Amino acid sequence: MSPTKKRTRTYDSARIRAAVLAQLGHVGEAVRGLTPERLALPTRLGEWSVRDLVAHIGMAVTAVGRSLDLPEPVRQDATILDWPFATGAHSSAIDEFTRGIAERHPDLDAYLSGVARDLVERLDAHPGTRLLATNAGAMSLDEYLVTRTVELVVHTDDLNAAVPGLDVPFERQALAAATRLLADVLAVRAPGGATEVRVPPYAVVQCVEGPRHTRGTPPNVVETDPLTWVRLATGRLVWKDAVEEAKVSASGERADLSALLPLMS
């Protein structure tokens, strides 16, 4: 089943808007205290420094405004389930754009503050039903904002991994939305009902072809925590390592998800 034909989960638009702004605020507060030496630290994202990573976080949010500046599409032809499958094709352009932002904005505190102000103004000026032209196709503003929770959560985690002791908090609603979207993407990639993937307290999905269970304990169960799931789904953590480190519990002959991960990177 293609992503566009699969029924998509619904999200509370007010909570998503608040979550995006709150997570951006957490990042901004943390960045405010970073020294030049810490901003120059390497990250797990290739050649990007912490400065580049912060610039990219801002860029991921300003993507909303850039899409709003384009003519509104005539009709919707994509959903949030299409978005993760479209990200890899634009990696070179994203890298170039990110480095340009980092060079043009030496004051990252001011940059992120401006990004937040602009987002508030944009959201106040446009209804959630407004269609946007995105790299995955035309989708509503409300749906596109859900994809921003994935960007913010994933890269907040990258930031914490790069800067010792930083510990930027995760907004609960942002982490919940990111977890649910990536779990639903797994169900799209491997449709079926043989395996139950649990990411408490936010998501449970059925996936993988094979006999579908109807009641009782499923024969194939995978369970993990939200951050571990996000890391697996985005290639920050390898399945084998997660299992060996007891970050994932997997039981049953169809509970090995290694061939399906990462979902995006």
Short mmCIF file of the C-alpha atoms (twelve columns), coordinates in Angstrom:
data_MODEL
# 
_entry.id   MODEL 
# 
loop_
_atom_site.group_PDB 
_atom_site.id 
_atom_site.type_symbol 
_atom_site.label_atom_id 
_atom_site.label_alt_id 
_atom_site.label_comp_id 
_atom_site.label_asym_id 
_atom_site.label_seq_id 
_atom_site.Cartn_x 
_atom_site.Cartn_y 
_atom_site.Cartn_z 
_atom_site.pdbx_PDB_model_num 
ATOM 1   C CA . MET A 1   0.000  0.000   0.000  1 
ATOM 2   C CA . SER A 2   1.426  3.374   -0.949 1 
ATOM 3   C CA . PRO A 3   1.749  6.057   1.752  1 
ATOM 4   C CA . THR A 4   -0.808 8.301   0.040  1 
ATOM 5   C CA . LYS A 5   -3.422 5.520   0.038  1 
ATOM 6   C CA . LYS A 6   -2.919 4.508   3.665  1 
ATOM 7   C CA . ARG A 7   -5.212 6.147   6.189  1 
ATOM 8   C CA . THR A 8   -3.158 8.625   8.169  1 
ATOM 9   C CA . ARG A 9   -3.257 9.264   11.876 1 
ATOM 10  C CA . THR A 10  -4.824 12.538  12.976 1 
ATOM 11  C CA . TYR A 11  -3.005 15.039  15.181 1 
ATOM 12  C CA . ASP A 12  -4.243 17.889  17.346 1 
ATOM 13  C CA . SER A 13  -3.140 20.963  15.402 1 
ATOM 14  C CA . ALA A 14  -2.998 23.272  18.422 1 
ATOM 15  C CA . ARG A 15  -0.795 20.837  20.330 1 
ATOM 16  C CA . ILE A 16  1.493  20.327  17.349 1 
ATOM 17  C CA . ARG A 17  1.929  24.062  16.860 1 
ATOM 18  C CA . ALA A 18  2.693  24.516  20.548 1 
ATOM 19  C CA . ALA A 19  5.090  21.549  20.507 1 
ATOM 20  C CA . VAL A 20  7.075  22.851  17.534 1 
ATOM 21  C CA . LEU A 21  7.477  26.265  19.131 1 
ATOM 22  C CA . ALA A 22  8.349  24.787  22.520 1 
ATOM 23  C CA . GLN A 23  10.992 22.420  21.127 1 
ATOM 24  C CA . LEU A 24  12.513 25.248  19.106 1 
ATOM 25  C CA . GLY A 25  12.540 27.295  22.306 1 
ATOM 26  C CA . HIS A 26  14.396 24.539  24.187 1 
ATOM 27  C CA . VAL A 27  17.054 24.476  21.464 1 
ATOM 28  C CA . GLY A 28  17.327 28.263  21.447 1 
ATOM 29  C CA . GLU A 29  17.829 28.410  25.202 1 
ATOM 30  C CA . ALA A 30  20.563 25.778  25.036 1 
ATOM 31  C CA . VAL A 31  22.348 27.426  22.113 1 
ATOM 32  C CA . ARG A 32  22.393 30.732  23.968 1 
ATOM 33  C CA . GLY A 33  24.933 29.296  26.386 1 
ATOM 34  C CA . LEU A 34  27.262 27.615  23.900 1 
ATOM 35  C CA . THR A 35  30.804 28.965  23.619 1 
ATOM 36  C CA . PRO A 36  32.586 29.278  20.247 1 
ATOM 37  C CA . GLU A 37  34.601 26.207  21.190 1 
ATOM 38  C CA . ARG A 38  31.466 24.145  21.715 1 
ATOM 39  C CA . LEU A 39  29.894 25.429  18.526 1 
ATOM 40  C CA . ALA A 40  32.977 24.162  16.690 1 
ATOM 41  C CA . LEU A 41  32.626 20.611  18.055 1 
ATOM 42  C CA . PRO A 42  32.008 17.820  15.535 1 
ATOM 43  C CA . THR A 43  28.660 16.038  15.300 1 
ATOM 44  C CA . ARG A 44  27.601 12.577  14.165 1 
ATOM 45  C CA . LEU A 45  26.317 14.150  10.940 1 
ATOM 46  C CA . GLY A 46  29.309 13.846  8.651  1 
ATOM 47  C CA . GLU A 47  31.345 17.036  8.459  1 
ATOM 48  C CA . TRP A 48  28.800 19.246  10.203 1 
ATOM 49  C CA . SER A 49  29.906 21.091  13.297 1 
ATOM 50  C CA . VAL A 50  27.538 21.998  16.115 1 
ATOM 51  C CA . ARG A 51  27.199 25.423  14.465 1 
ATOM 52  C CA . ASP A 52  26.086 23.767  11.227 1 
ATOM 53  C CA . LEU A 53  23.658 21.546  13.121 1 
ATOM 54  C CA . VAL A 54  22.041 24.505  14.882 1 
ATOM 55  C CA . ALA A 55  21.753 26.329  11.568 1 
ATOM 56  C CA . HIS A 56  20.017 23.278  10.125 1 
ATOM 57  C CA . ILE A 57  17.538 23.144  13.002 1 
ATOM 58  C CA . GLY A 58  16.549 26.714  12.206 1 
ATOM 59  C CA . MET A 59  16.396 25.887  8.496  1 
ATOM 60  C CA . ALA A 60  14.041 22.980  9.153  1 
ATOM 61  C CA . VAL A 61  11.610 25.386  10.803 1 
ATOM 62  C CA . THR A 62  11.934 28.148  8.211  1 
ATOM 63  C CA . ALA A 63  10.936 25.562  5.610  1 
ATOM 64  C CA . VAL A 64  7.376  26.350  6.696  1 
ATOM 65  C CA . GLY A 65  7.756  29.983  5.655  1 
ATOM 66  C CA . ARG A 66  9.534  29.135  2.417  1 
ATOM 67  C CA . SER A 67  6.662  26.857  1.450  1 
ATOM 68  C CA . LEU A 68  4.101  29.496  2.376  1 
ATOM 69  C CA . ASP A 69  5.888  31.944  0.069  1 
ATOM 70  C CA . LEU A 70  5.220  29.663  -2.890 1 
ATOM 71  C CA . PRO A 71  1.902  29.645  -4.750 1 
ATOM 72  C CA . GLU A 72  -0.661 27.440  -3.045 1 
ATOM 73  C CA . PRO A 73  -1.083 24.100  -4.835 1 
ATOM 74  C CA . VAL A 74  -4.424 23.446  -6.485 1 
ATOM 75  C CA . ARG A 75  -4.960 20.161  -4.672 1 
ATOM 76  C CA . GLN A 76  -3.348 17.931  -2.062 1 
ATOM 77  C CA . ASP A 77  -1.394 14.992  -3.481 1 
ATOM 78  C CA . ALA A 78  0.680  13.898  -0.458 1 
ATOM 79  C CA . THR A 79  0.383  13.171  3.248  1 
ATOM 80  C CA . ILE A 80  2.815  13.143  6.141  1 
ATOM 81  C CA . LEU A 81  3.476  9.460   5.413  1 
ATOM 82  C CA . ASP A 82  5.047  10.441  2.087  1 
ATOM 83  C CA . TRP A 83  7.468  12.909  3.638  1 
ATOM 84  C CA . PRO A 84  10.054 10.519  5.171  1 
ATOM 85  C CA . PHE A 85  10.486 8.737   1.839  1 
ATOM 86  C CA . ALA A 86  11.313 12.017  0.066  1 
ATOM 87  C CA . THR A 87  14.025 13.407  2.345  1 
ATOM 88  C CA . GLY A 88  17.053 11.507  1.060  1 
ATOM 89  C CA . ALA A 89  16.840 12.875  -2.480 1 
ATOM 90  C CA . HIS A 90  17.567 16.408  -1.276 1 
ATOM 91  C CA . SER A 91  20.570 15.758  0.994  1 
ATOM 92  C CA . SER A 92  23.129 17.634  -1.132 1 
ATOM 93  C CA . ALA A 93  20.959 20.736  -1.418 1 
ATOM 94  C CA . ILE A 94  20.202 20.631  2.304  1 
ATOM 95  C CA . ASP A 95  23.913 20.437  3.128  1 
ATOM 96  C CA . GLU A 96  24.726 23.434  0.937  1 
ATOM 97  C CA . PHE A 97  21.817 25.484  2.277  1 
ATOM 98  C CA . THR A 98  22.748 24.648  5.877  1 
ATOM 99  C CA . ARG A 99  26.361 25.708  5.465  1 
ATOM 100 C CA . GLY A 100 25.229 28.960  3.883  1 
ATOM 101 C CA . ILE A 101 23.004 29.758  6.846  1 
ATOM 102 C CA . ALA A 102 25.804 28.998  9.310  1 
ATOM 103 C CA . GLU A 103 28.083 31.425  7.472  1 
ATOM 104 C CA . ARG A 104 25.486 34.198  7.187  1 
ATOM 105 C CA . HIS A 105 24.351 34.027  10.821 1 
ATOM 106 C CA . PRO A 106 27.302 34.143  13.227 1 
ATOM 107 C CA . ASP A 107 24.885 35.047  16.054 1 
ATOM 108 C CA . LEU A 108 22.867 31.833  16.283 1 
ATOM 109 C CA . ASP A 109 20.901 33.064  19.284 1 
ATOM 110 C CA . ALA A 110 19.562 35.975  17.254 1 
ATOM 111 C CA . TYR A 111 18.977 33.695  14.283 1 
ATOM 112 C CA . LEU A 112 16.848 31.191  16.213 1 
ATOM 113 C CA . SER A 113 14.930 33.974  17.947 1 
ATOM 114 C CA . GLY A 114 14.083 35.410  14.548 1 
ATOM 115 C CA . VAL A 115 13.052 31.984  13.274 1 
ATOM 116 C CA . ALA A 116 10.662 31.582  16.204 1 
ATOM 117 C CA . ARG A 117 9.123  35.032  15.739 1 
ATOM 118 C CA . ASP A 118 8.615  34.463  12.041 1 
ATOM 119 C CA . LEU A 119 6.983  31.091  12.635 1 
ATOM 120 C CA . VAL A 120 4.507  32.574  15.121 1 
ATOM 121 C CA . GLU A 121 3.593  35.301  12.623 1 
ATOM 122 C CA . ARG A 122 3.169  32.779  9.818  1 
ATOM 123 C CA . LEU A 123 0.995  30.462  11.889 1 
ATOM 124 C CA . ASP A 124 -1.188 33.360  13.029 1 
ATOM 125 C CA . ALA A 125 -1.669 34.437  9.409  1 
ATOM 126 C CA . HIS A 126 -2.559 31.091  7.826  1 
ATOM 127 C CA . PRO A 127 -5.129 28.377  8.582  1 
ATOM 128 C CA . GLY A 128 -3.978 24.824  9.084  1 
ATOM 129 C CA . THR A 129 -5.798 23.778  5.931  1 
ATOM 130 C CA . ARG A 130 -3.606 25.983  3.747  1 
ATOM 131 C CA . LEU A 131 -1.818 23.733  1.229  1 
ATOM 132 C CA . LEU A 132 1.970  23.837  0.955  1 
ATOM 133 C CA . ALA A 133 4.255  22.715  -1.851 1 
ATOM 134 C CA . THR A 134 6.835  20.527  -0.081 1 
ATOM 135 C CA . ASN A 135 9.577  18.178  -1.261 1 
ATOM 136 C CA . ALA A 136 7.129  15.301  -0.736 1 
ATOM 137 C CA . GLY A 137 4.230  16.926  -2.575 1 
ATOM 138 C CA . ALA A 138 1.322  19.158  -1.645 1 
ATOM 139 C CA . MET A 139 0.063  18.755  1.907  1 
ATOM 140 C CA . SER A 140 -1.663 20.921  4.484  1 
ATOM 141 C CA . LEU A 141 0.167  23.269  6.816  1 
ATOM 142 C CA . ASP A 142 -1.062 21.288  9.823  1 
ATOM 143 C CA . GLU A 143 0.331  18.054  8.384  1 
ATOM 144 C CA . TYR A 144 3.645  19.605  7.438  1 
ATOM 145 C CA . LEU A 145 4.071  20.883  10.988 1 
ATOM 146 C CA . VAL A 146 3.946  17.285  12.207 1 
ATOM 147 C CA . THR A 147 7.016  16.548  10.075 1 
ATOM 148 C CA . ARG A 148 8.768  19.451  11.797 1 
ATOM 149 C CA . THR A 149 8.468  17.612  15.113 1 
ATOM 150 C CA . VAL A 150 10.574 14.815  13.620 1 
ATOM 151 C CA . GLU A 151 13.209 17.295  12.444 1 
ATOM 152 C CA . LEU A 152 13.315 19.024  15.819 1 
ATOM 153 C CA . VAL A 153 13.382 15.875  17.952 1 
ATOM 154 C CA . VAL A 154 15.991 14.090  15.818 1 
ATOM 155 C CA . HIS A 155 18.313 17.070  15.689 1 
ATOM 156 C CA . THR A 156 17.837 17.952  19.349 1 
ATOM 157 C CA . ASP A 157 19.103 14.434  20.028 1 
ATOM 158 C CA . ASP A 158 22.028 15.046  17.640 1 
ATOM 159 C CA . LEU A 159 22.822 18.237  19.537 1 
ATOM 160 C CA . ASN A 160 22.783 16.469  22.894 1 
ATOM 161 C CA . ALA A 161 25.062 13.770  21.500 1 
ATOM 162 C CA . ALA A 162 27.552 16.327  20.206 1 
ATOM 163 C CA . VAL A 163 27.863 18.584  23.255 1 
ATOM 164 C CA . PRO A 164 28.773 16.829  26.522 1 
ATOM 165 C CA . GLY A 165 26.375 17.655  29.330 1 
ATOM 166 C CA . LEU A 166 24.038 19.787  27.204 1 
ATOM 167 C CA . ASP A 167 20.844 17.776  27.843 1 
ATOM 168 C CA . VAL A 168 18.338 19.837  25.838 1 
ATOM 169 C CA . PRO A 169 14.877 18.649  26.982 1 
ATOM 170 C CA . PHE A 170 12.350 17.036  24.659 1 
ATOM 171 C CA . GLU A 171 8.884  18.534  24.559 1 
ATOM 172 C CA . ARG A 172 6.492  15.669  25.301 1 
ATOM 173 C CA . GLN A 173 4.090  16.408  22.451 1 
ATOM 174 C CA . ALA A 174 6.940  16.817  19.962 1 
ATOM 175 C CA . LEU A 175 8.468  13.486  20.969 1 
ATOM 176 C CA . ALA A 176 5.049  11.814  20.848 1 
ATOM 177 C CA . ALA A 177 4.285  13.088  17.344 1 
ATOM 178 C CA . ALA A 178 7.721  12.157  16.012 1 
ATOM 179 C CA . THR A 179 7.446  8.667   17.516 1 
ATOM 180 C CA . ARG A 180 3.984  8.086   16.067 1 
ATOM 181 C CA . LEU A 181 4.840  9.327   12.601 1 
ATOM 182 C CA . LEU A 182 7.950  7.145   12.355 1 
ATOM 183 C CA . ALA A 183 6.041  4.130   13.681 1 
ATOM 184 C CA . ASP A 184 3.366  4.650   11.037 1 
ATOM 185 C CA . VAL A 185 6.073  4.888   8.380  1 
ATOM 186 C CA . LEU A 186 7.306  1.435   9.425  1 
ATOM 187 C CA . ALA A 187 3.786  0.079   8.892  1 
ATOM 188 C CA . VAL A 188 3.820  1.607   5.406  1 
ATOM 189 C CA . ARG A 189 7.213  0.149   4.551  1 
ATOM 190 C CA . ALA A 190 6.318  -3.328  5.833  1 
ATOM 191 C CA . PRO A 191 2.523  -3.709  5.653  1 
ATOM 192 C CA . GLY A 192 1.020  -6.654  7.481  1 
ATOM 193 C CA . GLY A 193 -0.070 -7.821  10.894 1 
ATOM 194 C CA . ALA A 194 2.415  -10.465 11.942 1 
ATOM 195 C CA . THR A 195 4.507  -8.226  14.191 1 
ATOM 196 C CA . GLU A 196 3.447  -5.732  16.820 1 
ATOM 197 C CA . VAL A 197 5.813  -2.838  17.459 1 
ATOM 198 C CA . ARG A 198 5.277  -1.061  20.755 1 
ATOM 199 C CA . VAL A 199 6.820  2.278   21.667 1 
ATOM 200 C CA . PRO A 200 5.164  3.144   24.975 1 
ATOM 201 C CA . PRO A 201 3.596  5.412   25.866 1 
ATOM 202 C CA . TYR A 202 3.080  6.837   22.376 1 
ATOM 203 C CA . ALA A 203 2.635  4.242   19.649 1 
ATOM 204 C CA . VAL A 204 1.673  0.683   18.743 1 
ATOM 205 C CA . VAL A 205 1.610  -0.485  15.118 1 
ATOM 206 C CA . GLN A 206 1.097  -3.750  13.296 1 
ATOM 207 C CA . CYS A 207 3.507  -4.555  10.464 1 
ATOM 208 C CA . VAL A 208 5.313  -7.316  8.509  1 
ATOM 209 C CA . GLU A 209 3.613  -9.878  6.308  1 
ATOM 210 C CA . GLY A 210 2.550  -13.165 7.884  1 
ATOM 211 C CA . PRO A 211 -0.169 -14.645 10.083 1 
ATOM 212 C CA . ARG A 212 -2.188 -11.918 11.794 1 
ATOM 213 C CA . HIS A 213 -2.992 -12.432 15.467 1 
ATOM 214 C CA . THR A 214 -6.477 -11.528 16.658 1 
ATOM 215 C CA . ARG A 215 -6.282 -11.812 20.429 1 
ATOM 216 C CA . GLY A 216 -3.926 -12.627 23.242 1 
ATOM 217 C CA . THR A 217 -0.193 -11.990 23.199 1 
ATOM 218 C CA . PRO A 218 1.119  -11.525 19.649 1 
ATOM 219 C CA . PRO A 219 3.696  -14.138 18.558 1 
ATOM 220 C CA . ASN A 220 6.090  -11.421 17.336 1 
ATOM 221 C CA . VAL A 221 6.623  -8.369  19.499 1 
ATOM 222 C CA . VAL A 222 9.131  -5.527  19.397 1 
ATOM 223 C CA . GLU A 223 9.232  -2.999  22.219 1 
ATOM 224 C CA . THR A 224 11.456 -0.018  22.845 1 
ATOM 225 C CA . ASP A 225 11.401 3.517   24.221 1 
ATOM 226 C CA . PRO A 226 10.631 6.614   22.111 1 
ATOM 227 C CA . LEU A 227 14.161 7.991   21.764 1 
ATOM 228 C CA . THR A 228 15.615 4.603   20.897 1 
ATOM 229 C CA . TRP A 229 12.905 4.194   18.261 1 
ATOM 230 C CA . VAL A 230 13.654 7.619   16.769 1 
ATOM 231 C CA . ARG A 231 17.355 6.758   16.634 1 
ATOM 232 C CA . LEU A 232 16.687 3.418   14.959 1 
ATOM 233 C CA . ALA A 233 14.268 4.920   12.459 1 
ATOM 234 C CA . THR A 234 16.718 7.641   11.440 1 
ATOM 235 C CA . GLY A 235 19.926 5.620   11.380 1 
ATOM 236 C CA . ARG A 236 21.456 7.006   14.554 1 
ATOM 237 C CA . LEU A 237 21.421 3.537   16.120 1 
ATOM 238 C CA . VAL A 238 21.902 0.122   14.511 1 
ATOM 239 C CA . TRP A 239 19.349 -2.614  15.268 1 
ATOM 240 C CA . LYS A 240 21.993 -5.162  16.311 1 
ATOM 241 C CA . ASP A 241 23.541 -2.753  18.803 1 
ATOM 242 C CA . ALA A 242 20.167 -1.754  20.220 1 
ATOM 243 C CA . VAL A 243 19.253 -5.402  20.842 1 
ATOM 244 C CA . GLU A 244 22.633 -6.270  22.350 1 
ATOM 245 C CA . GLU A 245 22.455 -3.244  24.643 1 
ATOM 246 C CA . ALA A 246 18.931 -4.257  25.736 1 
ATOM 247 C CA . LYS A 247 17.457 -1.043  24.375 1 
ATOM 248 C CA . VAL A 248 15.080 -3.139  22.283 1 
ATOM 249 C CA . SER A 249 13.126 -6.233  23.276 1 
ATOM 250 C CA . ALA A 250 12.353 -8.466  20.268 1 
ATOM 251 C CA . SER A 251 10.617 -11.840 20.485 1 
ATOM 252 C CA . GLY A 252 9.393  -14.098 17.699 1 
ATOM 253 C CA . GLU A 253 10.757 -15.205 14.323 1 
ATOM 254 C CA . ARG A 254 9.365  -12.115 12.586 1 
ATOM 255 C CA . ALA A 255 10.578 -9.607  15.183 1 
ATOM 256 C CA . ASP A 256 13.906 -8.770  13.531 1 
ATOM 257 C CA . LEU A 257 13.463 -5.320  11.935 1 
ATOM 258 C CA . SER A 258 17.078 -4.881  10.854 1 
ATOM 259 C CA . ALA A 259 16.258 -5.206  7.134  1 
ATOM 260 C CA . LEU A 260 13.635 -2.437  7.395  1 
ATOM 261 C CA . LEU A 261 15.737 0.139   9.231  1 
ATOM 262 C CA . PRO A 262 16.568 2.942   9.013  1 
ATOM 263 C CA . LEU A 263 13.343 4.367   7.626  1 
ATOM 264 C CA . MET A 264 15.049 7.666   6.812  1 
ATOM 265 C CA . SER A 265 18.508 9.110   7.336  1 
# 
